[in-house]
Every structure is written in structure tokens, then in C-alpha cells.
């Protein structure tokens, strides 16, 4: 642990102790907390209730997370305009995770113990989620996490509204296999999600006769990909599986094009590039490349057309929607549905009521699994077109039940150990 991280952890502990000593308002419930769980200080006595938004508004992940904040704000504004949640208006307390996991942990503690929010919505990288998880569990609070991730996790204090592995990565691998790929090169950012995802990808590849010709990682925010792209080109794999995150994708795809590599000759299937990132990368650098998600702006449904129109009205006609934004937007409505089903803002009541809660989301109908706190989602593989939008090339056709520990896949045995 470096000095900066140590100082931040001390700050979290100190702030937590001070808040616990001073108290922070009327509680949702007077039930005694069980060992290891915090006592809620959420105040529901008035006409409003606080919720927390925790997104990277600065740093390398801001290219992706600022728009997630915007979609959360849109959902909150719509819910307030329609009468709120259980008759209470939502008051937003927003914090910047600054693309740094320890900051996410600090800000989560502040939102829960200092601001007394009823739930927190946000996070992007798995490192940020892993840093926040013990904060939410020790305080018995709720986090709604909106981004696809590597799976192999389930917490009673987190609701995962992005895809888990069997709803994105496994369908992406099936797609590449169906297209005839017999070899892969793995490129990712150097942190939890890409490393765990690639462990899963290698297990799938071994079971399906696919050769992994290389595996390279770069730090988040890395911008010099000349060496990695040279290795990719020399390996001559049938396809690249890309788990880079943030603005590193800009540098990677520019270098990929400069090296003469194309989507036709060696496609790069990405799981963290959506419509918002395409503009930053430059359409000329990424047109024709495949991506795996559960939502695209081009989905043709009344719910999505309204979502896209509402988002553009709020933020400008030039703005685009994307999977993490839609999953975040959906998460707020799912929380609303849980609260209304439970007729309570208390964490224990929401946890009991969560199973079976559904929402007619822009991506389609989503339903919460009460056992693992993930949601059923339809898998989509799309291709980036010249207009910068993504059009579906393959679909699972119906929602896939979440299997975060890949229990239904024999080749994955032992991965979660």
C-alpha cells in the first residue's frame, strides 16, 4: 500500500468514527443492527429522501462516467416530476470518485454515514466496486452498480444492473467462435475486471479449441500502445478480445489503425466501448469493429425511443445514449420499484422485496433475481457504423438469467475458487 492510499484509508476510518459519535439524523428503522452492520441514519420523516450519485467526474474514467451521472439525473428528475418515491421527492447528493478506487471508498462512507442517503448509485471499474463493497457491507447500505463486469461476485448490499459474465463475455466468445475465430489475442487494462475476464476467456478457449496467442495489459490511462499493437500484429490472431477501459481505448485504436490493422482482417471485440466512447476514439479508427453489450441507442422500441428523446432534450441533440447509461437509468427505477413493493426505504425490507421486481427498460424487460441481486438481460453483439452508432448484428433473442459464478458451465469449474 502506498502512502497516499494509507492516508486515505485513515481518513475514511476517522470520518466514520466522527459520524458515528455525532449521529446524523432520524433513522429509517430503530431495529438493532446485527454484528458488523452499521445503523441507518436515513431520514424519511420529511417530504424528501436523499440518494447518492458516485461517479468519476474527473480522471481517466470521466470519458465514460460523466454520462452515467447524466442518465441518473434524468431518471431522478423524471421520478420527481411523477410524484417521487412513496410520495417523497428525491434529493441528490453527488460525489466525484475521481477515477480512484480509494476515493470511491471514502466518498461512499461519506454518503452513507455523513449524508445519510437511502441508496448509492454509481461506480464503473471493478476496482472501484471492490473498494466500495466492504463499506456498503459494514454499514449495511445499498449500492446500485450499473456496469458490466467480470462476475464471480454477489453481495446482499449490491444490486448489479449491468451484465454479468454469462450475459456479455460468454455470448461474445460464442459469437467469435460462430464467426470462425480459432485464435485470440487478449488486450486489457491492468486491474481486476480485465484480469478476471481473461481468466474466464482462457478457460472458455481451452474448452472450445481456441488458441490464445497473447495477453497484454496496460495501466489505466496508458496512452502508448505501439509495443502492444506490434505484438498483436505479429501474433496474427483471428481476433482481439479487448477489455481496455477509459481513454486508453482512444490511443489503442489510433495505433491499431496506424499499424494497418482492420476490422475485416483482425476484428477487435470490445466490452467497454459504447456510443459515448466512439466519438472520443474517432469513427475512422473504429468503424466496423464489434462490441458486446445489452443495449444500443438504435434499439427499436417505444421505451427506448422515449429514453433517447428525453436524454437528448435534457442534454442536447448531439448526445448519444449507451449501455452503462441505460443500466444506471434503469437502476434508479428498479430501486423505486423495490421501495414501493416493500412500502419501505429500509435496507432489509428492500432486500426482501427485490426478487421479481421488473421494469420495462429501454433495453427491454428486466427482472431482479432476489438470490444473487443481478438482473435478467438480453445479450447483443453490435457493430460500429459510419454514423457513430452501434447496430445489432446478433442477439440472444430473450433475457438471459444471471449466472455470476458460471455454475451452469462445466468449463468454468474452479474459476470462483
Secondary structure, 3 states (H helix, E strand, C coil): CCHHHHHHHHHHHHHHHHHHHHCCCCCCCCCCCCCCCCCCCCCCCCCEEEEEEEECCCCCCHHHHHHHHHHHHHHHHHHHHCCCECCEEEEEEEEECCCCHHHHHHHHHHHHHHCCCCCEEECCCHHHHHHHHHHHHHCCCCEEECCCCCCCCCCCCEEECCCCHHHCHHHHHHHHHHCCCCEEEEEEECCHHHHHHHHHHHHHHHHCCCEEEEEEEECCCCCCCHHHHHHHHHHCCCEEEEECCCCHHHHHHHHHHHCCCCCCCCEEEECCCCHHHHHHHCHHHHCCCEEEECCCCCCCCHHHHHHHHHHHHHHCCCCCCCHHHHHHHHHHHHHHHHHHHHCCCCHHHHHHHCCCCEEEECCEEEEECCCCCEECECCEEEEECCCCCEEEEEECCCCECCCCCCCCCHHHCCCCC
